[in-house]
Amino acid sequence: MQLDRYGQMKPTGPKTWLRGRDEEFARICPFSPVAPDEDKLAAEYFSHAKNRDSFLGRYEAAFVGHVEEGGFRSSGSSGGMVTWVAAELLRLGLVDGVAHVKASDDPQSEGRLFHYSLSRNLQDLQAGAKSRYYPVELSGVLQLIREAPGRYAVVGIPCFIKAVRLACADDPILKERIAFTLGLFCGHMKSARMAESFAWQMGQDIGKVKRLDYRKKAHDRPANWYRAELTLENGETCAQDWWHLVDGDWGAGFFQNSACNFCDDIVAETADIAFGDAWKEPYSSDGRGTNVVIIRSTALLDVIDAGIAEKRIVLSHVDSDFVVATQASGFRQRREGLAFRLTWPRMGMRPRKRVHAGSHGLSRQRMAVYIMRNWISFWSHRVFLIADLLHSPRLYILWARTALACYHGIAYSRGPIGRIAQRLGLAGSEGRA
């Protein structure tokens, strides 16, 4: 796996392999039409789960809350539950190591800001806390697991967890050693160019950035007011709210990985446990951060129940409707939006998804929103590349500002573009992305 010219991770190999004619590749790629889908994998791993839901898959229980003990909550992007569960698995001896994403020690020599790594103690584990909206790949850390006997947990977004499940089915060593999978809710993955764009807009050179905190936490600000902070090699820092960045509106789709247009799993349906942000009031206004947790493994449910009983974590049971509401825009994009995108002409291999192609009575506005997102996703990579080659950040920033105004006009009926879109029947008063 290597970063391509657009800052997206892509496989490299023989042409026959890249064209999907290699059977091994077809079995383990999470987007392959040959590989089992999320429903089949969940039925295999969680056949006795108490609950089944069309959006959440199979699960034992769902919760909302946060970590009470230590600094897990304050050091995490949300409620601290991901790191707490991983740490608890280490503390209880249920695993010997945790595979998760950490910041690169020397990003300039490594050529990337983040990578997968193995942590075997709490200190190393906590160094990997927080969200990383940056392209990474699993091959290196999976090879470490193959080489070192033991039991491991893997943390990842939905397609990564599915890839791990498929790899385990194909590799008995991985199947024996990967004991738990910890999934992260995912709206879509960004390319490395978003980090470069953030640096541009803060007047910095990405080549001088030592660390990037995508979500600098502040207790006096709502949790959904993202603030990015750069730490430079000389120790200086600079920060900016996402909403003040031209490509900081997540829903607009800037720098989205192209594969994300064909994903229908928001909540890591194949993971033993999955975590997301509680984007629902009153939790979204709590700057300390709050998690939504979906548990599918009975062993992990025991771990969670023990933590609750010991008052180390504060969690309350919630139903599937609550969880879906916290990720409403993501489910619209990945279900009705995906169904609409599947109707578009497409060259090459057509993915096999769990939703059927069709517009399903979508309004003209909703169709325009999905088209606009796809357009922004496609062109943001290309315009940025041109601006980079011309050493002209302003070219990209002007384009992105215009694209964002068009998106806001269609999605939210804002500004003069919104008034034009309303006259054309492409915008209304839905007020949702």
Secondary structure, 3 states (H helix, E strand, C coil): CEECCCCCEECCCCHHHHCCCCHHHHHHCCCCCCCCCHHHHHHHHCCCCCEEECCCEEECEEEEEEECCCCHHHHCCCCCHHHHHHHHHHHCCCCCEEEEEEECCCHHHHCCCEEEEEECCHHHHHCCCCCCCCCCCCHHHHHHHHHCCCCEEEEECHHHHHHHHHHHHHCHHHHHHEEEEEEECCCCCECCHHHHHHHHHCCCCHHHEEEEECCCCCCCCCCCCCEEEEEECCCCEEEEEHHHCCCCCHHHCCCECHHHHHCCCCCCCCCCEEEEECCCCCHHHCCCCCEEEEECCHHHHHHHHHHHHCCCEEEEECCHHHHHHHCHHHHHHHHHHHHHHCCCCCCCCCCCCCCCCCCCCCCHHHHHHHHHHHHHHHHHHHHHHHHHHCCCHHHHHHHHHHHHHHHHHHHHCCHHHHHHHHHCCCCCCCCCC
